[in-house]
């Protein structure tokens, strides 16, 4: 492919701006719940922050046949889980994907996920202008959230004492 003189200068700028848009979304503290043999699904959790309004529109991983963003919510006295088509991330306001709330559901697992396994997750974000960017993270598999030393109940999930 041959570019005219102006294209030689414009293309690198466009590519640099695309890279800058991708770098804006920060995914932190990603982890995946480890599984037991024969278990075919699990959840992935993380914090997402962006300086601009974006939406998480898809997730993929080679570890599972299906990866979807899900929401858990109370419907009367019953906790229900359902997929969402997009998860909004407002500028400067972190969104936490956690057990019992929004999370990534990994289904049709290819193999059990043992504690310490690194699970690659590719998240696709869409901006207000419909441009898309991806963030890839390596999420370690573990049995639950890391306990906060200041909170003796952290990491206990839904346990009732």
DSSP file (Angstrom, degrees, kcal/mol; ACC not computed):
  #  RESIDUE AA STRUCTURE BP1 BP2  ACC     N-H-->O    O-->H-N    N-H-->O    O-->H-N    TCO  KAPPA ALPHA  PHI   PSI    X-CA   Y-CA   Z-CA
    1    1 A X              0   0    0      0, 0.0     2,-0.5     0, 0.0     0, 0.0   0.000 360.0 360.0 360.0 130.3    0.0    0.0    0.0
    2    2 A X        -     0   0    0      0, 0.0     2,-0.3     0, 0.0     0, 0.0  -0.902 360.0-155.9-109.3 131.1    1.4    3.4   -1.0
    3    3 A X        -     0   0    0     -2,-0.5     2,-0.1     2,-0.0     5,-0.0  -0.805  16.7-122.0-105.0 144.8    0.5    6.5    0.9
    4    4 A X     >  -     0   0    0     -2,-0.3     4,-1.4     1,-0.1     3,-0.3  -0.333  43.0 -93.1 -72.0 167.5    0.7   10.1   -0.4
    5    5 A X  H >> S+     0   0    0      1,-0.2     4,-0.8     2,-0.2     3,-0.6   0.892 124.7  49.0 -53.1 -49.2    2.9   12.5    1.5
    6    6 A X  H >> S+     0   0    0      1,-0.2     4,-2.1     2,-0.2     3,-0.9   0.875 107.0  57.1 -62.2 -34.6    0.1   13.9    3.8
    7    7 A X  H 3> S+     0   0    0     -3,-0.3     4,-2.4     1,-0.3     5,-0.3   0.830  96.7  62.9 -65.5 -31.0   -1.0   10.3    4.7
    8    8 A X  H <X S+     0   0    0     -4,-1.4     4,-0.5    -3,-0.6    -1,-0.3   0.825 112.3  36.7 -62.2 -29.6    2.5    9.5    5.9
    9    9 A X  H <X S+     0   0    0     -3,-0.9     4,-0.9    -4,-0.8    -2,-0.2   0.801 117.2  49.9 -91.4 -33.3    2.1   12.1    8.6
   10   10 A X  H  X S+     0   0    0     -4,-2.1     4,-2.6     2,-0.2     5,-0.2   0.905 102.1  60.3 -74.7 -42.7   -1.6   11.6    9.4
   11   11 A X  H  X S+     0   0    0     -4,-2.4     4,-2.5     1,-0.2     5,-0.2   0.909 104.2  48.2 -57.0 -47.6   -1.5    7.9    9.9
   12   12 A X  H  X S+     0   0    0     -4,-0.5     4,-2.2    -5,-0.3    -1,-0.2   0.879 112.1  50.9 -61.5 -34.7    1.0    7.9   12.8
   13   13 A X  H  X S+     0   0    0     -4,-0.9     4,-2.5     2,-0.2    -2,-0.2   0.931 110.7  48.0 -66.8 -44.6   -1.0   10.6   14.5
   14   14 A X  H  X S+     0   0    0     -4,-2.6     4,-2.3     1,-0.2    -2,-0.2   0.921 112.9  48.5 -61.4 -44.3   -4.2    8.6   14.2
   15   15 A X  H  X S+     0   0    0     -4,-2.5     4,-2.0    -5,-0.2    -1,-0.2   0.888 110.9  50.7 -64.6 -38.2   -2.5    5.5   15.5
   16   16 A X  H  X S+     0   0    0     -4,-2.2     4,-2.1    -5,-0.2    -2,-0.2   0.909 110.3  49.4 -65.5 -41.9   -1.0    7.5   18.4
   17   17 A X  H  X S+     0   0    0     -4,-2.5     4,-2.3     2,-0.2    -2,-0.2   0.891 108.7  52.9 -65.3 -38.5   -4.4    8.9   19.3
   18   18 A X  H  X S+     0   0    0     -4,-2.3     4,-1.8     1,-0.2    -1,-0.2   0.905 109.7  49.0 -62.6 -40.3   -6.0    5.4   19.2
   19   19 A X  H  X S+     0   0    0     -4,-2.0     4,-1.9     1,-0.2    -2,-0.2   0.881 109.2  52.4 -65.1 -38.2   -3.3    4.2   21.6
   20   20 A X  H  X S+     0   0    0     -4,-2.1     4,-0.7     2,-0.2    -2,-0.2   0.898 107.7  51.5 -64.8 -40.4   -4.0    7.2   23.9
   21   21 A X  H >X S+     0   0    0     -4,-2.3     3,-0.7     1,-0.2     4,-0.6   0.901 110.0  50.1 -63.0 -39.7   -7.7    6.4   24.0
   22   22 A X  H >< S+     0   0    0     -4,-1.8     3,-0.7     1,-0.2    -1,-0.2   0.888 106.7  54.8 -65.2 -38.7   -6.9    2.8   24.9
   23   23 A X  H 3< S+     0   0    0     -4,-1.9    -1,-0.2     1,-0.2    -2,-0.2   0.638  92.1  75.5 -71.9 -13.0   -4.6    3.9   27.7
   24   24 A X  H << S+     0   0    0     -3,-0.7     2,-0.4    -4,-0.7    27,-0.4   0.886  80.6  73.7 -68.8 -39.3   -7.3    6.0   29.3
   25   25 A X    <<  -     0   0    0     -3,-0.7     2,-0.5    -4,-0.6    25,-0.2  -0.630  69.4-161.0 -80.8 129.0   -9.3    3.1   30.8
   26   26 A X  E     -A   49   0A   0     23,-3.4    23,-2.3    -2,-0.4     2,-0.5  -0.948   6.7-167.0-114.2 126.5   -7.6    1.5   33.8
   27   27 A X  E     +A   48   0A   0     -2,-0.5     2,-0.3    21,-0.2    21,-0.2  -0.962  18.2 178.3-111.4 122.7   -8.5   -2.0   35.0
   28   28 A X  E     +A   47   0A   0     19,-2.7    19,-2.6    -2,-0.5   109,-0.0  -0.866  50.8  13.2-126.4 157.0   -7.2   -2.8   38.5
   29   29 A X  E    S+     0   0A   0     -2,-0.3     2,-0.2    17,-0.2    -1,-0.2   0.811  74.1 178.2  53.1  39.3   -7.3   -5.7   40.9
   30   30 A X  E     +     0   0A   0     -3,-0.2   110,-0.7    16,-0.1     2,-0.3  -0.505   5.9 159.9 -72.7 139.0   -8.7   -8.2   38.4
   31   31 A X  E     -Ab  45 140A   0     14,-2.4    14,-3.1   108,-0.2     2,-0.4  -0.982  29.2-142.4-154.3 159.0   -9.2  -11.7   39.7
   32   32 A X  E     -Ab  44 141A   0    108,-2.3   110,-2.5    -2,-0.3     2,-0.4  -0.971  29.7-111.8-124.2 138.0  -11.1  -14.9   38.8
   33   33 A X  E     - b   0 142A   0     10,-2.5   110,-0.2    -2,-0.4    80,-0.1  -0.561  37.1-121.8 -71.1 124.9  -12.7  -17.2   41.3
   34   34 A X        -     0   0    0    108,-3.2     2,-0.2    -2,-0.4    80,-0.2  -0.241  30.6-141.6 -61.9 155.2  -10.9  -20.6   41.2
   35   35 A X        -     0   0    0     78,-2.7     2,-0.3     4,-0.1    80,-0.2  -0.656   4.5-124.0-117.4 171.4  -13.0  -23.6   40.3
   36   36 A X    >   -     0   0    0     -2,-0.2     3,-2.1     1,-0.1    77,-0.1  -0.747  52.9 -71.4-106.8 161.6  -13.3  -27.3   41.4
   37   37 A X  T 3  S+     0   0    0     -2,-0.3    -1,-0.1     1,-0.3     3,-0.1  -0.226 121.1  17.9 -53.9 142.5  -13.2  -30.2   38.9
   38   38 A X  T 3  S+     0   0    0      1,-0.3     2,-0.3    -3,-0.1    -1,-0.3   0.265  88.4 133.8  77.6  -8.2  -16.2  -30.4   36.6
   39   39 A X    <   -     0   0    0     -3,-2.1    -1,-0.3     1,-0.1    -4,-0.1  -0.584  35.6-170.9 -72.8 130.8  -17.3  -26.8   37.3
   40   40 A X        +     0   0    0     -2,-0.3    69,-1.9    -3,-0.1    68,-0.9   0.416  59.8  38.3-107.0  -0.4  -18.2  -25.2   34.0
   41   41 A X  E     + C   0 107A   0     66,-0.2     2,-0.3    67,-0.2    66,-0.2  -0.988  53.6 160.3-148.5 158.7  -18.6  -21.5   35.1
   42   42 A X  E     - C   0 106A   0     64,-2.1    64,-3.1    -2,-0.3     2,-0.3  -0.941  32.2-102.6-161.5 177.8  -17.1  -18.9   37.4
   43   43 A X  E     - C   0 105A   0     -2,-0.3   -10,-2.5    62,-0.2     2,-0.4  -0.828  15.7-152.4-115.5 153.8  -16.9  -15.2   37.9
   44   44 A X  E     -AC  32 104A   0     60,-2.6    60,-2.5    -2,-0.3     2,-0.3  -0.958  17.0-169.2-121.5 144.1  -14.2  -12.5   37.2
   45   45 A X  E     +A   31   0A   0    -14,-3.1   -14,-2.4    -2,-0.4     2,-0.3  -0.926  16.7 137.0-136.4 153.4  -14.0   -9.3   39.2
   46   46 A X  E     - D   0  97A   0     51,-1.4    51,-3.6    -2,-0.3     2,-0.4  -0.975  45.6-100.1-176.5 172.9  -12.1   -6.0   39.0
   47   47 A X  E     -AD  28  96A   0    -19,-2.6   -19,-2.7    -2,-0.3     2,-0.4  -0.955  31.5-163.1-113.8 139.2  -12.3   -2.3   39.3
   48   48 A X  E     +AD  27  95A   0     47,-2.8    47,-2.8    -2,-0.4     2,-0.4  -0.974  10.6 174.7-124.3 134.6  -12.6   -0.1   36.2
   49   49 A X  E     +A   26   0A   0    -23,-2.3   -23,-3.4    -2,-0.4     2,-0.3  -0.999   2.2 177.4-140.1 142.3  -11.9    3.6   35.9
   50   50 A X        -     0   0    0     40,-0.5    42,-3.5    -2,-0.4    43,-0.3  -0.998  31.9-141.0-142.9 142.8  -11.9    6.0   33.0
   51   51 A X  S    S+     0   0    0    -27,-0.4     2,-0.3    -2,-0.3    40,-0.1   0.638  94.1  42.9 -76.9 -12.3  -11.3    9.7   32.7
   52   52 A X  S    S-     0   0    0     38,-0.1     2,-0.3    39,-0.1    40,-0.2  -0.886 103.2 -86.6-126.7 160.5  -14.1    9.9   30.0
   53   53 A X        +     0   0    0     -2,-0.3    75,-0.7    38,-0.1     2,-0.3  -0.515  59.9 156.9 -66.6 126.3  -17.5    8.2   29.8
   54   54 A X  E     -FE  89 127A   0     35,-2.3    35,-3.2    -2,-0.3     2,-0.4  -0.898  33.0-134.4-140.2 170.0  -17.2    4.8   28.3
   55   55 A X  E     -FE  88 126A   0     71,-1.8    71,-2.5    -2,-0.3     2,-0.8  -0.996  17.0-130.2-128.0 137.1  -19.2    1.5   28.2
   56   56 A X  E     +FE  87 125A   0     31,-2.8    31,-2.0    -2,-0.4    69,-0.2  -0.789  35.6 170.7 -80.1 113.7  -17.8   -2.0   28.7
   57   57 A X  E     +     0   0A   0     67,-2.7     2,-0.3    -2,-0.8    68,-0.2   0.646  53.6   3.0-107.1 -18.4  -19.4   -3.7   25.7
   58   58 A X  E     - E   0 124A   0     66,-1.3    66,-2.9    10,-0.1     2,-0.3  -0.985  49.4-160.6-164.1 158.8  -17.8   -7.1   25.6
   59   59 A X  E     + E   0 123A   0      8,-0.5     2,-0.3    -2,-0.3     8,-0.3  -0.990  14.1 179.8-138.0 143.4  -15.3   -9.4   27.3
   60   60 A X  E     + E   0 122A   0     62,-1.9    62,-2.8    -2,-0.3     2,-0.3  -0.979   5.8 173.6-142.7 158.4  -13.5  -12.4   25.9
   61   61 A X    >   -     0   0    0      3,-0.4     3,-1.0    -2,-0.3    60,-0.1  -0.957  36.2-133.3-158.7 143.4  -11.0  -15.0   27.1
   62   62 A X  T 3  S+     0   0    0     -2,-0.3    59,-0.1    58,-0.3    48,-0.1   0.617 102.6  72.2 -72.4  -9.8   -9.5  -18.2   25.7
   63   63 A X  T 3  S+     0   0    0     57,-0.4    47,-2.8    46,-0.1    48,-0.5   0.646 102.8  36.4 -78.7 -14.5  -10.3  -19.9   29.1
   64   64 A X  E <   -G  109   0A   0     -3,-1.0    -3,-0.4    45,-0.3    45,-0.2  -0.976  66.5-137.0-141.1 151.1  -14.1  -20.0   28.4
   65   65 A X  E    S+     0   0A   0     43,-1.6     2,-0.4    42,-0.8    43,-0.2   0.801  97.7  29.2 -72.3 -29.8  -16.4  -20.5   25.5
   66   66 A X  E     -G  107   0A   0     41,-2.2    41,-3.0    -3,-0.1     2,-0.4  -0.998  61.0-179.7-136.2 134.8  -18.6  -17.6   26.7
   67   67 A X  E     +G  106   0A   0     -2,-0.4    -8,-0.5    -8,-0.3     2,-0.3  -0.986  16.1 166.4-133.6 124.2  -17.8  -14.4   28.6
   68   68 A X  E     -G  105   0A   0     37,-2.3    37,-3.6    -2,-0.4     2,-0.5  -0.969  39.0-117.1-137.1 150.1  -20.5  -12.0   29.5
   69   69 A X  E     -G  104   0A   0     15,-0.4    15,-2.6    -2,-0.3     2,-0.3  -0.779  42.7-171.0 -83.2 128.4  -21.0   -9.0   31.8
   70   70 A X  E     -GH 103  83A   0     33,-3.3    33,-2.1    -2,-0.5     2,-0.4  -0.847  17.6-148.3-122.6 157.2  -23.7   -9.9   34.3
   71   71 A X  E     - H   0  82A   0     11,-2.8    11,-2.1    -2,-0.3     2,-0.5  -0.981   5.9-155.0-121.9 135.5  -25.7   -8.1   37.0
   72   72 A X  E     + H   0  81A   0     -2,-0.4     2,-0.3     9,-0.2     9,-0.2  -0.950  27.4 159.0-108.1 131.9  -27.0   -9.6   40.2
   73   73 A X  E     - H   0  80A   0      7,-2.5     7,-3.1    -2,-0.5     2,-0.3  -0.989  42.4-101.7-149.5 154.0  -30.0   -7.9   41.7
   74   74 A X  E     - H   0  79A   0     -2,-0.3     2,-0.5     5,-0.2     5,-0.2  -0.617  24.8-171.5 -78.7 133.9  -32.8   -8.6   44.1
   75   75 A X  E >  S- H   0  78A   0      3,-3.4     3,-1.5    -2,-0.3     2,-0.5  -0.855  71.1 -56.1-122.5  90.7  -36.1   -9.4   42.6
   76   76 A X  T 3  S-     0   0    0     -2,-0.5    -2,-0.0     1,-0.2     0, 0.0  -0.655 121.5 -20.3  70.0-121.1  -38.4   -9.5   45.7
   77   77 A X  T 3  S+     0   0    0     -2,-0.5     2,-0.5    -3,-0.1    -1,-0.2   0.285 123.8  89.6 -98.7   8.5  -36.7  -12.1   47.9
   78   78 A X  E <  S-H   75   0A   0     -3,-1.5    -3,-3.4     2,-0.0     2,-0.5  -0.913  70.3-137.2-115.6 130.4  -34.8  -13.8   45.1
   79   79 A X  E     -H   74   0A   0     -2,-0.5     2,-0.4    -5,-0.2    -5,-0.2  -0.740  29.5-167.9 -81.3 123.5  -31.3  -12.8   43.9
   80   80 A X  E     -H   73   0A   0     -7,-3.1    -7,-2.5    -2,-0.5     2,-0.4  -0.881  12.1-154.6-117.1 147.2  -31.3  -12.9   40.1
   81   81 A X  E     +H   72   0A   0     -2,-0.4     2,-0.3    -9,-0.2    -9,-0.2  -0.968  20.6 165.1-120.3 135.0  -28.5  -12.8   37.6
   82   82 A X  E     -H   71   0A   0    -11,-2.1   -11,-2.8    -2,-0.4     2,-0.1  -0.997  36.4-107.1-147.7 149.8  -28.8  -11.5   34.1
   83   83 A X  E     -H   70   0A   0     -2,-0.3     2,-0.4   -13,-0.2   -13,-0.3  -0.439  28.8-149.6 -72.4 151.1  -26.5  -10.5   31.3
   84   84 A X        -     0   0    0    -15,-2.6   -15,-0.4    -2,-0.1     3,-0.1  -0.940  12.2-141.1-118.1 146.0  -26.2   -6.7   30.4
   85   85 A X  S    S+     0   0    0     -2,-0.4     2,-0.3     1,-0.3    -1,-0.1   0.807  85.8   3.1 -76.6 -28.4  -25.5   -5.5   26.9
   86   86 A X        -     0   0    0     -3,-0.0     2,-0.6   -17,-0.0    -1,-0.3  -0.976  60.6-145.7-156.9 143.9  -23.2   -2.7   28.2
   87   87 A X  E     -F   56   0A   0    -31,-2.0   -31,-2.8    -2,-0.3     2,-0.1  -0.945  25.6-135.6-113.2 112.0  -21.9   -1.5   31.5
   88   88 A X  E     -F   55   0A   0     -2,-0.6     2,-0.5   -33,-0.2   -33,-0.2  -0.409  14.9-166.4 -68.7 139.7  -21.5    2.3   31.8
   89   89 A X  E     -F   54   0A   0    -35,-3.2   -35,-2.3    -2,-0.1     2,-0.1  -0.948  16.3-147.0-124.2 106.6  -18.3    3.7   33.3
   90   90 A X    >   -     0   0    0     -2,-0.5     3,-2.2     3,-0.3   -40,-0.5  -0.447  34.5 -83.8 -76.4 147.4  -18.8    7.4   34.1
   91   91 A X  T 3  S-     0   0    0      1,-0.3   -40,-0.3    -2,-0.1    -1,-0.1  -0.242 110.4  -3.9 -52.3 124.2  -15.8    9.7   33.9
   92   92 A X  T 3  S+     0   0    0    -42,-3.5     2,-0.6   -40,-0.2    -1,-0.3   0.450 106.1 110.0  74.3   1.0  -13.7    9.7   37.1
   93   93 A X    <   -     0   0    0     -3,-2.2    -3,-0.3   -43,-0.3    -1,-0.1  -0.908  65.1-135.9-113.5 107.2  -16.1    7.3   38.9
   94   94 A X        -     0   0    0     -2,-0.6     2,-0.5   -45,-0.1   -45,-0.2  -0.269  11.0-149.9 -61.2 143.5  -14.7    3.8   39.5
   95   95 A X  E     -D   48   0A   0    -47,-2.8   -47,-2.8    -6,-0.0     2,-0.6  -0.970   9.1-151.0-113.6 128.2  -17.0    0.9   38.8
   96   96 A X  E     -D   47   0A   0     -2,-0.5     2,-0.7   -49,-0.2     6,-0.4  -0.887   5.2-158.4-105.5 123.5  -16.4   -2.2   40.9
   97   97 A X  E     +D   46   0A   0    -51,-3.6   -51,-1.4    -2,-0.6     2,-0.3  -0.895  37.2 151.2 -94.6 118.0  -17.2   -5.6   39.5
   98   98 A X    >   -     0   0    0      4,-1.7     3,-2.0    -2,-0.7   -54,-0.1  -0.936  52.5 -71.5-146.9 162.2  -17.6   -7.8   42.6
   99   99 A X  T 3  S+     0   0    0     -2,-0.3     3,-0.1     1,-0.3     4,-0.0  -0.347 120.2  22.5 -56.7 134.3  -19.4  -10.9   43.9
  100  100 A X  T 3  S+     0   0    0      1,-0.3    -1,-0.3   -27,-0.0     2,-0.2   0.447 126.1  47.9  87.4   0.6  -23.1  -10.1   44.4
  101  101 A X  S <  S-     0   0    0     -3,-2.0    -1,-0.3     1,-0.3     2,-0.1  -0.412 110.4 -17.2-138.6-145.2  -23.1   -7.2   42.0
  102  102 A X  S    S+     0   0    0     -6,-0.4    -4,-1.7   -31,-0.2    -1,-0.3  -0.461  74.2 149.8 -65.4 143.5  -21.8   -6.6   38.4
  103  103 A X  E     - G   0  70A   0    -33,-2.1   -33,-3.3    -6,-0.2     2,-0.6  -0.964  49.9 -98.6-162.0 169.9  -19.3   -9.2   37.4
  104  104 A X  E     -CG  44  69A   0    -60,-2.5   -60,-2.6    -2,-0.3     2,-0.6  -0.907  34.4-148.8 -99.5 124.7  -17.9  -11.0   34.3
  105  105 A X  E     -CG  43  68A   0    -37,-3.6   -37,-2.3    -2,-0.6     2,-0.6  -0.844   6.9-161.3 -96.4 123.3  -19.5  -14.5   34.0
  106  106 A X  E     +CG  42  67A   0    -64,-3.1   -64,-2.1    -2,-0.6     2,-0.3  -0.925  18.3 177.9-105.3 116.6  -17.2  -17.1   32.4
  107  107 A X  E     +CG  41  66A   0    -41,-3.0   -41,-2.2    -2,-0.6   -42,-0.8  -0.817  54.0  29.9-122.0 159.3  -19.1  -20.1   31.1
  108  108 A X  E    S-     0   0A   0    -68,-0.9   -43,-1.6    -2,-0.3    -1,-0.2   0.955  81.7-154.8  57.8  52.7  -18.2  -23.2   29.2
  109  109 A X  E     - G   0  64A   0    -69,-1.9   -45,-0.3   -45,-0.2    -1,-0.1  -0.284  14.3-144.0 -59.3 140.6  -14.8  -23.3   30.8
  110  110 A X  S    S-     0   0    0    -47,-2.8     2,-0.3     1,-0.2    -1,-0.1   0.776  79.8  -8.2 -76.6 -27.9  -12.1  -25.1   28.8
  111  111 A X  S    S-     0   0    0    -48,-0.5    -1,-0.2   -72,-0.0   -74,-0.0  -0.972  89.8 -75.8-160.4 160.4  -10.4  -26.5   32.0
  112  112 A X        -     0   0    0     -2,-0.3     2,-0.7    -3,-0.1   -75,-0.1  -0.314  43.6-130.2 -60.2 150.0  -10.6  -26.0   35.8
  113  113 A X        -     0   0    0    -77,-0.1   -78,-2.7   -80,-0.1     2,-0.2  -0.919  24.7-159.7-107.0 112.3   -9.0  -22.8   37.0
  114  114 A X    >   -     0   0    0     -2,-0.7     3,-2.7   -80,-0.2    27,-0.3  -0.593  34.4 -84.0 -91.6 151.9   -6.7  -23.5   39.9
  115  115 A X  T 3  S+     0   0    0      1,-0.3    27,-0.2    -2,-0.2    -1,-0.1  -0.302 119.7  25.6 -51.6 129.1   -5.5  -21.0   42.4
  116  116 A X  T 3  S+     0   0    0     25,-3.1    -1,-0.3     1,-0.4    26,-0.1   0.144  86.7 133.1  98.0 -18.5   -2.6  -19.1   40.9
  117  117 A X    <   -     0   0    0     -3,-2.7    24,-2.7    24,-0.1     2,-0.6  -0.383  55.3-130.9 -61.7 142.9   -3.6  -19.7   37.3
  118  118 A X  E     - I   0 140A   0     22,-0.2     2,-0.6    -3,-0.1    22,-0.2  -0.884  20.0-162.1 -97.8 123.5   -3.4  -16.5   35.2
  119  119 A X  E     - I   0 139A   0     20,-2.9    20,-3.0    -2,-0.6     2,-0.3  -0.920  12.1-139.5-109.5 114.7   -6.6  -16.0   33.1
  120  120 A X  E     - I   0 138A   0     -2,-0.6     2,-0.4    18,-0.2   -57,-0.4  -0.581  21.8-173.4 -74.9 131.3   -6.2  -13.5   30.2
  121  121 A X  E     - I   0 137A   0     16,-2.8    16,-2.5    -2,-0.3     2,-0.6  -0.992  11.4-159.8-125.1 131.2   -9.3  -11.3   29.8
  122  122 A X  E     -EI  60 136A   0    -62,-2.8   -62,-1.9    -2,-0.4     2,-0.4  -0.956  11.2-165.6-111.9 117.9   -9.8   -8.9   26.9
  123  123 A X  E     -EI  59 135A   0     12,-3.2    12,-2.4    -2,-0.6     2,-0.5  -0.868   5.8-152.9-106.1 134.5  -12.3   -6.1   27.7
  124  124 A X  E     -EI  58 134A   0    -66,-2.9   -67,-2.7    -2,-0.4   -66,-1.3  -0.933  12.2-168.5-111.0 125.4  -13.7   -3.9   24.9
  125  125 A X  E     -EI  56 133A   0      8,-3.1     8,-2.3    -2,-0.5     2,-0.4  -0.859   7.4-153.8-113.2 146.2  -14.8   -0.4   25.8
  126  126 A X  E     -EI  55 132A   0    -71,-2.5   -71,-1.8    -2,-0.3     6,-0.2  -0.980  10.3-147.7-121.9 130.7  -16.9    2.0   23.6
  127  127 A X  E >   -E   54   0A   0      4,-2.8     3,-2.1    -2,-0.4   -73,-0.2  -0.309  36.2 -95.7 -86.3 174.6  -16.7    5.8   23.9
  128  128 A X  T 3  S+     0   0    0    -75,-0.7   -74,-0.1     1,-0.3    -1,-0.1   0.793 127.1  56.6 -60.2 -28.6  -19.4    8.3   23.3
  129  129 A X  T 3  S-     0   0    0      2,-0.1    -1,-0.3     1,-0.0     3,-0.1   0.314 119.8-111.5 -86.6   9.4  -18.1    8.8   19.8
  130  130 A X  S <  S+     0   0    0     -3,-2.1     2,-0.1     1,-0.3    -2,-0.1   0.458  71.5 142.4  74.3   3.5  -18.6    5.0   19.2
  131  131 A X        -     0   0    0     -5,-0.1    -4,-2.8     1,-0.0     2,-0.4  -0.487  40.4-143.3 -72.2 147.9  -14.8    4.4   19.0
  132  132 A X  E     + I   0 126A   0     -6,-0.2     2,-0.3    -2,-0.1    -6,-0.2  -0.869  20.0 178.7-116.6 147.2  -13.7    1.2   20.6
  133  133 A X  E     - I   0 125A   0     -8,-2.3    -8,-3.1    -2,-0.4     2,-0.4  -0.964  15.9-140.4-139.5 157.4  -10.6    0.3   22.6
  134  134 A X  E     - I   0 124A   0     -2,-0.3     2,-0.4   -10,-0.2   -10,-0.2  -0.912   7.9-166.2-121.8 148.8   -9.4   -2.8   24.3
  135  135 A X  E     - I   0 123A   0    -12,-2.4   -12,-3.2    -2,-0.4     2,-0.5  -0.999   9.9-160.2-129.2 129.0   -7.7   -3.5   27.6
  136  136 A X  E     + I   0 122A   0     -2,-0.4     2,-0.3   -14,-0.2   -14,-0.2  -0.937  13.4 177.8-112.2 131.6   -6.1   -6.9   28.3
  137  137 A X  E     - I   0 121A   0    -16,-2.5   -16,-2.8    -2,-0.5     2,-0.7  -0.912  30.2-132.3-128.1 156.6   -5.4   -8.1   31.8
  138  138 A X  E     - I   0 120A   0     -2,-0.3     2,-0.6   -18,-0.2   -18,-0.2  -0.941  28.5-163.0-105.9 108.3   -4.0  -11.2   33.4
  139  139 A X  E     - I   0 119A   0    -20,-3.0   -20,-2.9    -2,-0.7  -108,-0.2  -0.829  12.4-135.0 -98.5 120.1   -6.4  -12.1   36.2
  140  140 A X  E     -bI  31 118A   0   -110,-0.7  -108,-2.3    -2,-0.6     2,-0.4  -0.472  18.3-123.7 -71.8 142.9   -5.1  -14.5   38.8
  141  141 A X  E     +b   32   0A   0    -24,-2.7   -25,-3.1   -27,-0.3     2,-0.3  -0.714  44.6 154.2 -83.5 135.6   -7.4  -17.3   39.9
  142  142 A X  E     -b   33   0A   0   -110,-2.5  -108,-3.2    -2,-0.4     3,-0.1  -0.937  53.3-105.1-153.1 173.3   -8.0  -17.4   43.6
  143  143 A X  S    S-     0   0    0     -2,-0.3     2,-0.3  -110,-0.2  -110,-0.1   0.688  87.3 -32.5 -82.7 -18.0  -10.7  -18.6   46.1
  144  144 A X  S    S-     0   0    0   -112,-0.1    -1,-0.2    13,-0.0     3,-0.1  -0.985  85.6 -40.8-179.4-179.0  -12.1  -15.2   47.0
  145  145 A X        -     0   0    0     -2,-0.3     2,-0.4     1,-0.1    -2,-0.0  -0.211  66.4 -98.9 -59.9 151.5  -11.5  -11.5   47.5
  146  146 A X        -     0   0    0      1,-0.1     9,-0.2    -4,-0.0    -1,-0.1  -0.591  45.3-117.4 -70.9 128.5   -8.3  -10.5   49.3
  147  147 A X        -     0   0    0     -2,-0.4     2,-0.6     7,-0.1     8,-0.1  -0.407  17.6-127.4 -70.3 142.2   -9.2   -9.8   52.9
  148  148 A X    >   -     0   0    0      3,-0.3     3,-1.8     1,-0.1     6,-0.3  -0.811  11.8-141.0 -89.2 124.0   -8.6   -6.3   54.3
  149  149 A X  T 3  S+     0   0    0     -2,-0.6    -1,-0.1     1,-0.3     3,-0.1   0.764 102.0  54.3 -59.5 -25.7   -6.5   -6.5   57.4
  150  150 A X  T 3  S+     0   0    0      1,-0.2     2,-0.6     2,-0.0    -1,-0.3   0.657 103.6  61.0 -81.9 -16.0   -8.7   -3.8   59.0
  151  151 A X    X   -     0   0    0     -3,-1.8     3,-1.5     1,-0.1    -3,-0.3  -0.913  63.6-165.9-117.0 106.0  -12.0   -5.7   58.3
  152  152 A X  T 3  S+     0   0    0     -2,-0.6    -1,-0.1     1,-0.3    -3,-0.1   0.672  91.9  50.3 -65.2 -14.6  -12.2   -9.1   60.1
  153  153 A X  T >  S+     0   0    0     -5,-0.0     3,-1.8     2,-0.0    -1,-0.3   0.488  80.1 121.0-100.2  -4.5  -15.2  -10.0   57.9
  154  154 A X  T <  S+     0   0    0     -3,-1.5    -7,-0.1    -6,-0.3    -3,-0.0  -0.322  76.8  22.1 -60.8 139.5  -13.6   -9.1   54.5
  155  155 A X  T 3  S+     0   0    0     -9,-0.2    -1,-0.3    -8,-0.1    -8,-0.1   0.469  89.7 110.0  83.7   1.6  -13.5  -12.0   52.2
  156  156 A X    X   -     0   0    0     -3,-1.8     3,-2.0     1,-0.3    -2,-0.1   0.466  59.3-163.6 -88.4  -0.5  -16.3  -13.9   53.9
  157  157 A X  T 3   -     0   0    0      1,-0.3    -1,-0.3    -4,-0.1    -2,-0.1  -0.322  65.9 -14.0  59.7-127.1  -18.7  -13.3   51.0
  158  158 A X  T 3  S+     0   0    0     -2,-0.1    -1,-0.3     2,-0.1    -2,-0.0   0.185  93.1 140.4 -96.6  16.8  -22.3  -14.0   52.1
  159  159 A X    <   -     0   0    0     -3,-2.0     2,-0.5    -6,-0.1    -3,-0.1  -0.329  42.1-146.4 -60.8 139.7  -21.5  -15.7   55.3
  160  160 A X              0   0    0      1,-0.1    -2,-0.1    -2,-0.0    -1,-0.1  -0.936 360.0 360.0-108.0 131.0  -23.8  -14.8   58.2
  161  161 A X              0   0    0     -2,-0.5    -1,-0.1     0, 0.0    -2,-0.0   0.380 360.0 360.0-108.8 360.0  -22.3  -14.7   61.7
